[in-house]
């Protein structure tokens, strides 16, 4: 029998609750590395542009 690998997601959810993942990441990064960072999600426009760039590079 193989053991199922448990994810750390449960632990994060218990400790940080329903806070936005960006806020949690900022807090943890500052705690671990001592650097203050600003985290944001990419907009759909940015994601589309990034995908198009990847397609260009793979076609060349």
N, C-alpha and C positions, 0 to 999 in steps of 0.2 A: 504494500500500500504506500502510496506517495502522500506526503503531507501537502495540504494546500498552503500556498504562501499567503500570509495575511498582509494586507496593505496597511500603511501608516495612516490612511485616510480616517479611519475610525478614531485614532488617537487625536488627530488634529481637530476633528469635529467635536470631540469631548472637551478638549481644552479651549478651543477658540469659538465654539458654537457656530452661529450662523453669520459670522462676520464675513465681509467680502474677502476673497482670496488675496486681492491686491494688498489690503491692509495687513493681513496676517504675514504675507511675504515681506513687506516693508519692515514690520516689527522684528521678525526672525532674522532678517539680513542685518539689521542694525545690532541686534543682540549678539549674533555670532561673529560678524566681521567688524563691527564698530563703525560702519559707514551708513550714512543716511541716504536712502535712495527713494525715488519716486517711481512707482509702478503704475502702468496703465495698460489697458487692453487695446489691441489694434482695432481700428475701425474696419468696416467691411471694404471700404475703398482701398485701404492700405493692404489688406489681405489679397484682394484681386490683383493689385499692382505687383505684389510680391510673387504671386503665382505666374503672372505673365513673364516676369523677369526669369523665373526658373525655367519656363518653357523655352525662352530664347536661348539660354545657356545649354540646355539639353539638346536642342536642335542643331547647334553649331558643331 
